[in-house]
């Protein structure tokens, strides 16, 4: 089973990821996709002892309460081995540099190029080829 956590304050984004990931993971076995509208809820989820190991976190940067950079730092304090993709509508060298310096695995710009995302996921999660 592949366990991916999505964190984005835009509810429509969750549906889009769900549809695209369902197609990407069709040949890869079970997919457990969990979504949160904010970082604090995600952290509470990750602290639970009854969840399967998380294979990837994909998080927006600009969110209320706690931004994606702070979430990345807190997640890495819990488990630095979880791949963490940062996503932002604001394409800036500063954001990319900060994400890289905090240990983000990947940085994607919105709107997300799902073909590129699929290639990244296949590489980082060792998935078989598929089309998005």
C-alpha positions as CSV (number, residue, x, y, z in Angstrom):
1,X,0.0,0.0,0.0
2,X,1.2,3.5,-0.8
3,X,0.3,6.1,1.8
4,X,0.4,9.7,0.7
5,X,-0.6,12.8,2.7
6,X,-1.8,15.9,0.9
7,X,-1.9,19.3,2.7
8,X,-3.6,22.2,1.0
9,X,-6.0,24.8,2.2
10,X,-8.0,24.7,-1.2
11,X,-10.5,21.9,-1.0
12,X,-10.8,21.7,-4.9
13,X,-7.1,20.8,-5.0
14,X,-7.7,17.6,-3.0
15,X,-10.2,16.3,-5.5
16,X,-7.8,17.0,-8.4
17,X,-5.0,15.1,-6.7
18,X,-7.4,12.2,-5.8
19,X,-8.5,11.9,-9.5
20,X,-4.9,12.1,-10.9
21,X,-3.4,9.8,-8.2
22,X,-6.1,7.2,-8.7
23,X,-5.0,6.9,-12.3
24,X,-1.3,7.0,-11.5
25,X,-1.5,4.3,-8.9
26,X,-4.0,2.1,-10.8
27,X,-1.2,-0.5,-11.5
28,X,0.7,0.0,-8.2
29,X,-1.6,-1.6,-5.7
30,X,-3.6,0.1,-3.0
31,X,-3.4,3.8,-2.4
32,X,-4.2,5.4,0.9
33,X,-4.5,9.1,0.1
34,X,-5.2,11.3,3.2
35,X,-6.0,15.0,2.8
36,X,-5.9,17.9,5.2
37,X,-6.9,21.6,4.8
38,X,-4.3,22.8,7.2
39,X,-0.9,21.8,8.7
40,X,-1.9,21.4,12.3
41,X,-4.5,18.7,11.4
42,X,-1.8,17.0,9.4
43,X,0.6,17.0,12.3
44,X,-2.0,15.5,14.6
45,X,-2.6,12.8,12.1
46,X,1.2,12.0,11.8
47,X,1.5,11.8,15.6
48,X,-1.0,8.9,15.7
49,X,0.4,5.5,16.3
50,X,-2.3,3.6,14.4
51,X,-1.5,4.9,10.9
52,X,0.6,3.0,8.3
53,X,4.0,4.5,7.4
54,X,3.7,7.6,5.3
55,X,5.4,7.3,1.9
56,X,5.1,10.9,0.8
57,X,3.8,14.3,2.0
58,X,2.7,16.8,-0.6
59,X,2.1,20.3,0.9
60,X,1.2,23.7,-0.3
61,X,3.3,26.5,1.1
62,X,0.9,29.4,1.7
63,X,-1.7,28.3,4.2
64,X,-3.3,29.9,7.3
65,X,-2.2,28.9,10.8
66,X,1.1,27.3,9.7
67,X,2.8,27.4,6.3
68,X,4.3,24.6,4.4
69,X,7.8,25.5,5.4
70,X,7.0,25.2,9.1
71,X,5.2,21.9,8.4
72,X,8.2,20.6,6.6
73,X,10.4,21.4,9.6
74,X,8.1,19.8,12.1
75,X,7.7,16.7,9.9
76,X,11.4,16.3,9.6
77,X,11.8,16.6,13.4
78,X,9.4,13.6,13.6
79,X,10.9,11.6,10.7
80,X,13.4,13.1,8.3
81,X,13.1,10.1,5.9
82,X,9.6,11.0,4.6
83,X,9.8,12.5,1.1
84,X,8.2,16.0,1.2
85,X,7.1,17.8,-1.9
86,X,6.4,21.5,-1.6
87,X,3.9,23.1,-4.0
88,X,3.4,26.8,-4.5
89,X,1.5,29.2,-6.8
90,X,4.3,31.7,-6.2
91,X,7.2,30.8,-8.3
92,X,10.2,32.5,-6.7
93,X,13.8,31.6,-6.3
94,X,13.5,32.5,-2.6
95,X,10.8,29.9,-2.1
96,X,12.8,27.2,-4.0
97,X,15.9,28.0,-2.0
98,X,14.1,27.9,1.3
99,X,12.4,24.6,0.5
100,X,15.7,23.1,-0.6
101,X,17.5,24.4,2.5
102,X,14.8,22.9,4.8
103,X,15.2,19.5,3.1
104,X,12.2,19.4,0.7
105,X,12.5,16.5,-1.7
106,X,10.9,18.4,-4.6
107,X,9.4,21.8,-5.4
108,X,6.5,22.1,-7.8
109,X,4.8,25.2,-9.1
110,X,1.0,25.6,-9.5
111,X,-0.7,24.7,-11.6
112,X,0.9,21.4,-11.1
113,X,2.2,19.6,-14.1
114,X,0.8,16.1,-13.4
115,X,3.0,14.4,-16.0
116,X,6.0,15.8,-14.2
117,X,4.6,15.0,-10.8
118,X,3.9,11.4,-12.0
119,X,7.5,11.1,-13.2
120,X,8.8,12.4,-9.8
121,X,6.5,10.0,-7.9
122,X,7.5,7.0,-10.0
123,X,11.2,7.8,-9.3
124,X,10.9,8.7,-5.6
125,X,8.5,5.8,-4.7
126,X,10.0,3.3,-7.2
127,X,6.7,2.8,-9.0
128,X,6.1,1.0,-12.3
129,X,5.5,3.2,-15.4
130,X,2.0,4.5,-15.9
131,X,0.4,7.4,-17.7
132,X,-1.2,10.4,-15.9
